[in-house]
Amino acid sequence: MRSELLDVIASSIRDATHRPFDIVRATPVSGGSINQSYRLGSRDGLSYFVKLNDAQHLAMFTAESDGLAAITTTHTLRAPRPIIHGIAGHQSFLVLEHLTLTSRGDAKTLGTQLAAMHRHTAPQFGFAQDNFIGTTPQPNTWADDWITFWREQRLGFQLELAAQNGYGGEIRELGERLLDELPAFFDGYIPQPSLLHGDLWSGNHAYLTDGSPMIFDPATYYGDRECDIAMTKLFDGYPTTFYNAYQSAWPLDAGYENRRDLYNLYHILNHANLFGGGYAQQAEGMMKRLLVAMR
């Protein structure tokens, strides 16, 4: 990291925390694919975690900071506390508290605390601002009706992006049919607007050294709690004790199995739009199975 950038970040941290902080080391941290990450350390032992990207991505850091703050204020699941974000030259930055993490810990508490976080609700579906799922914009305009929200701001939005990216034909046809069939997935089920992590795959949770769980890198909004549970199944990484604890705290409703694939389709379409490859074919297969299930 350039010294000019370090000076701006250190000054921003001092202004936000009202305490001295001079950076004596910036250690690269691996694990992220979108941003550069570093651990910033001072002579007196203070440390912070910082993410860097191009200046044009400041909105992404602003949204992440607001999402983390929303999770933190529930006093349920632990999330990194945002310190400050801003622009330094041609780069944007987000400073978070630094936490030492491990891959093993109390999965039972993770399930129980996630259920507790989901009990924090809003009058409508959406969020105070739009944010991002990966680097894809994620609209969050407030809506009274969940089916409308999911049709227009989740699946419909990704299908439009897919068409712009050249995925017309069968994906578009299947998508239009599925959007028409959405009410069938919610027969007898009325979700409430729960606070969601929004991108809860296995890489976005970890444990502190005492075993207590935490989550990070959110795409936060108020939506059906099943969205978070569904995504934990998409790439695996969550043990049975997690699901048992969640079910004990707040059992899932009938029909979740079909809605699970409906919710995960959003993320597969997003992967197709971001990375291409076989994700488009996977999305087609998911849509075909969902349409068959609703016959």
VMD Tcl script that draws the C-alpha trace (Angstrom):
set ca {
  {0.00 0.00 0.00}
  {1.26 3.47 -0.88}
  {2.20 5.74 2.00}
  {-0.23 8.45 0.82}
  {-3.11 5.97 1.00}
  {-2.03 4.77 4.44}
  {-1.87 8.35 5.71}
  {-5.43 9.10 4.56}
  {-6.80 5.89 6.07}
  {-4.96 6.44 9.37}
  {-6.28 9.99 9.57}
  {-9.82 8.76 8.85}
  {-9.55 6.15 11.60}
  {-8.34 8.78 14.09}
  {-11.24 11.06 13.19}
  {-13.79 8.23 13.53}
  {-12.46 6.75 16.78}
  {-11.11 9.91 18.45}
  {-7.96 8.12 19.49}
  {-4.35 8.04 18.20}
  {-3.57 5.58 15.40}
  {-0.46 5.47 13.22}
  {0.00 2.58 10.80}
  {3.35 0.83 11.10}
  {2.42 -2.28 9.13}
  {-0.14 -3.26 6.49}
  {-0.31 -7.03 6.12}
  {-2.19 -8.49 3.13}
  {-5.10 -10.78 4.06}
  {-6.19 -13.46 1.60}
  {-9.66 -14.87 1.05}
  {-11.55 -12.19 -0.86}
  {-12.07 -12.20 -4.62}
  {-13.61 -8.74 -5.07}
  {-11.45 -6.46 -2.90}
  {-7.89 -6.20 -1.64}
  {-7.74 -6.68 2.11}
  {-5.16 -5.76 4.75}
  {-4.65 -5.89 8.49}
  {-3.44 -2.50 9.70}
  {-1.32 -2.43 12.85}
  {0.08 0.30 15.07}
  {2.98 0.41 17.52}
  {0.68 0.25 20.54}
  {-1.02 -2.96 19.38}
  {-4.19 -1.52 17.85}
  {-5.30 -3.16 14.61}
  {-8.03 -2.74 12.00}
  {-9.17 -4.59 8.90}
  {-9.41 -2.59 5.68}
  {-10.84 -3.40 2.25}
  {-9.73 -1.53 -0.86}
  {-11.21 -1.16 -4.32}
  {-11.41 1.42 -7.10}
  {-12.96 4.75 -6.15}
  {-15.99 3.98 -8.31}
  {-16.93 1.18 -5.87}
  {-17.43 3.43 -2.84}
  {-21.18 2.77 -2.97}
  {-20.44 -0.91 -2.41}
  {-18.54 -0.13 0.79}
  {-21.20 2.32 1.95}
  {-23.86 -0.37 1.54}
  {-21.74 -2.99 3.31}
  {-21.15 -0.65 6.24}
  {-24.87 0.05 6.57}
  {-25.69 -3.66 6.37}
  {-23.18 -4.54 9.07}
  {-24.53 -1.74 11.26}
  {-28.09 -3.05 10.85}
  {-27.01 -6.54 11.89}
  {-24.97 -5.24 14.81}
  {-27.86 -3.22 16.24}
  {-29.95 -6.40 16.66}
  {-27.51 -7.64 19.36}
  {-27.95 -11.19 18.07}
  {-25.28 -12.48 15.70}
  {-21.88 -10.80 15.91}
  {-20.68 -8.93 12.83}
  {-17.56 -6.79 12.33}
  {-18.15 -3.24 13.53}
  {-17.73 -0.72 10.71}
  {-15.35 2.13 11.57}
  {-15.17 4.42 8.53}
  {-15.30 4.34 4.75}
  {-14.27 6.83 2.12}
  {-12.05 7.66 -0.86}
  {-8.31 8.21 -0.97}
  {-7.06 9.24 -4.39}
  {-8.22 6.66 -6.91}
  {-9.25 4.11 -4.30}
  {-12.20 3.56 -2.01}
  {-11.77 1.94 1.40}
  {-13.80 0.39 4.20}
  {-12.28 0.04 7.68}
  {-13.71 -2.56 10.06}
  {-12.71 -3.74 13.51}
  {-10.11 -6.49 13.24}
  {-11.14 -9.88 14.60}
  {-9.16 -13.10 14.77}
  {-11.26 -15.81 13.10}
  {-11.27 -19.57 12.83}
  {-13.29 -22.03 10.75}
  {-14.53 -24.09 13.72}
  {-16.83 -23.11 16.54}
  {-20.30 -23.27 18.02}
  {-22.60 -24.00 15.06}
  {-25.54 -24.56 17.40}
  {-25.29 -20.99 18.65}
  {-24.97 -19.81 15.04}
  {-28.36 -21.38 14.25}
  {-30.02 -20.02 17.39}
  {-28.67 -16.51 16.91}
  {-29.58 -16.43 13.21}
  {-33.18 -17.25 14.15}
  {-33.07 -14.43 16.71}
  {-31.76 -12.00 14.07}
  {-34.56 -13.05 11.70}
  {-37.12 -12.08 14.35}
  {-36.10 -8.45 13.83}
  {-38.66 -7.29 11.30}
  {-39.77 -4.22 9.33}
  {-43.19 -3.04 8.10}
  {-42.20 -3.74 4.46}
  {-39.85 -5.82 2.35}
  {-36.67 -4.10 1.13}
  {-34.07 -1.90 2.77}
  {-33.28 1.76 3.33}
  {-30.95 1.71 0.32}
  {-30.00 -0.43 -2.62}
  {-26.87 -2.52 -2.16}
  {-24.90 -5.25 -3.94}
  {-24.82 -9.02 -4.28}
  {-21.19 -9.58 -5.14}
  {-20.57 -6.65 -7.50}
  {-24.08 -6.81 -8.98}
  {-26.46 -4.02 -7.93}
  {-29.29 -5.29 -5.72}
  {-32.41 -3.08 -5.69}
  {-34.25 -2.83 -2.38}
  {-37.18 -0.49 -2.98}
  {-39.72 -0.96 -0.17}
  {-42.68 -3.17 -1.09}
  {-45.74 -4.37 0.81}
  {-46.03 -7.66 -1.07}
  {-43.27 -10.29 -0.96}
  {-44.19 -12.02 -4.24}
  {-44.07 -8.68 -6.06}
  {-40.74 -7.85 -4.44}
  {-39.22 -11.21 -5.40}
  {-40.64 -11.04 -8.93}
  {-39.48 -7.51 -9.71}
  {-36.39 -6.86 -7.60}
  {-34.82 -10.30 -7.42}
  {-35.63 -12.87 -10.13}
  {-36.95 -10.39 -12.67}
  {-33.96 -8.10 -12.19}
  {-31.47 -10.96 -12.68}
  {-33.36 -12.24 -15.74}
  {-33.15 -8.79 -17.32}
  {-29.40 -8.73 -16.65}
  {-29.13 -12.20 -18.17}
  {-30.85 -11.00 -21.34}
  {-28.46 -8.04 -21.52}
  {-25.56 -10.48 -21.12}
  {-26.73 -12.59 -24.04}
  {-28.64 -15.26 -22.14}
  {-31.87 -15.06 -24.09}
  {-33.79 -17.97 -25.55}
  {-34.64 -20.70 -23.11}
  {-33.52 -18.85 -19.98}
  {-35.80 -15.95 -20.83}
  {-38.74 -18.21 -21.74}
  {-38.38 -20.35 -18.63}
  {-37.92 -17.26 -16.49}
  {-41.10 -15.63 -17.76}
  {-43.06 -18.79 -17.11}
  {-41.63 -19.07 -13.61}
  {-42.44 -15.44 -12.78}
  {-46.05 -16.12 -13.75}
  {-46.13 -19.17 -11.46}
  {-44.65 -17.48 -8.38}
  {-47.92 -17.34 -6.38}
  {-48.12 -21.15 -6.44}
  {-44.98 -21.37 -4.28}
  {-46.65 -19.35 -1.53}
  {-50.00 -21.09 -1.25}
  {-50.89 -20.84 2.45}
  {-47.57 -19.19 3.34}
  {-47.19 -15.48 4.11}
  {-43.58 -14.56 4.94}
  {-42.77 -11.61 7.15}
  {-40.02 -9.06 6.46}
  {-37.13 -10.46 8.51}
  {-33.68 -8.88 8.65}
  {-31.50 -11.02 6.39}
  {-27.78 -11.38 5.86}
  {-28.64 -11.77 2.18}
  {-25.52 -13.61 1.01}
  {-25.14 -16.35 3.63}
  {-22.97 -18.91 1.89}
  {-20.35 -20.82 3.87}
  {-17.58 -18.30 3.13}
  {-19.43 -15.51 4.92}
  {-19.50 -16.94 8.41}
  {-16.72 -17.88 10.83}
  {-16.00 -18.13 14.54}
  {-14.05 -16.11 17.04}
  {-11.29 -17.78 19.03}
  {-13.73 -18.48 21.88}
  {-15.96 -20.42 19.44}
  {-18.71 -17.81 19.19}
  {-20.10 -17.33 15.66}
  {-20.05 -14.26 13.46}
  {-21.16 -13.26 9.97}
  {-19.74 -10.75 7.49}
  {-19.89 -9.51 3.86}
  {-23.68 -9.03 3.94}
  {-26.16 -8.02 1.24}
  {-28.68 -7.02 3.89}
  {-32.40 -6.44 3.39}
  {-35.74 -7.36 4.96}
  {-37.18 -10.45 3.29}
  {-38.34 -14.02 3.79}
  {-36.06 -15.66 6.37}
  {-36.03 -18.79 4.21}
  {-33.75 -16.93 1.76}
  {-30.87 -17.07 4.25}
  {-31.50 -20.71 5.15}
  {-31.75 -21.66 1.48}
  {-28.39 -20.12 0.63}
  {-26.64 -22.00 3.41}
  {-27.50 -25.11 1.38}
  {-26.26 -23.78 -1.95}
  {-22.54 -24.46 -1.48}
  {-22.79 -26.49 1.76}
  {-20.54 -25.70 4.72}
  {-23.13 -25.67 7.50}
  {-23.42 -28.69 9.83}
  {-26.57 -30.49 10.96}
  {-26.29 -28.92 14.42}
  {-26.80 -25.49 12.83}
  {-30.07 -26.53 11.15}
  {-31.34 -28.37 14.21}
  {-30.74 -25.33 16.40}
  {-32.46 -23.00 13.95}
  {-35.47 -25.33 13.67}
  {-35.72 -25.56 17.45}
  {-35.68 -21.79 17.76}
  {-38.05 -21.11 14.83}
  {-39.28 -24.06 12.72}
  {-39.49 -23.57 8.96}
  {-42.90 -23.61 7.30}
  {-44.35 -26.24 4.97}
  {-43.22 -25.87 1.36}
  {-39.75 -24.62 2.23}
  {-38.09 -27.33 0.09}
  {-39.62 -25.93 -3.11}
  {-39.00 -22.32 -2.14}
  {-35.38 -23.18 -1.29}
  {-34.59 -23.77 -4.97}
  {-36.63 -20.72 -5.98}
  {-34.53 -18.54 -3.69}
  {-31.23 -20.10 -4.70}
  {-32.06 -19.55 -8.37}
  {-31.49 -15.85 -7.71}
  {-27.88 -16.53 -6.72}
  {-27.24 -18.95 -9.58}
  {-28.54 -16.37 -12.07}
  {-26.28 -13.79 -10.43}
  {-23.30 -16.15 -10.82}
  {-24.22 -16.62 -14.47}
  {-24.29 -12.85 -14.94}
  {-20.98 -12.38 -13.12}
  {-18.97 -15.40 -14.22}
  {-20.76 -17.14 -17.10}
  {-19.55 -20.71 -17.51}
  {-21.94 -23.48 -16.51}
  {-24.10 -21.32 -14.24}
  {-26.51 -20.48 -17.06}
  {-27.13 -24.16 -17.71}
  {-27.55 -24.73 -13.97}
  {-30.14 -21.95 -13.85}
  {-32.04 -23.51 -16.76}
  {-32.12 -26.86 -14.97}
  {-33.36 -25.28 -11.75}
  {-36.17 -23.44 -13.55}
  {-37.30 -26.60 -15.32}
  {-37.45 -28.51 -12.02}
  {-39.32 -25.71 -10.30}
  {-41.93 -25.53 -13.05}
  {-42.43 -29.30 -12.91}
  {-42.81 -29.16 -9.13}
  {-45.65 -26.66 -9.45}
  {-47.73 -28.72 -11.91}
}
mol new
graphics top color blue
foreach p $ca { graphics top sphere $p radius 0.5 }
foreach p [lrange $ca 0 end-1] q [lrange $ca 1 end] { graphics top cylinder $p $q radius 0.2 }
display resetview
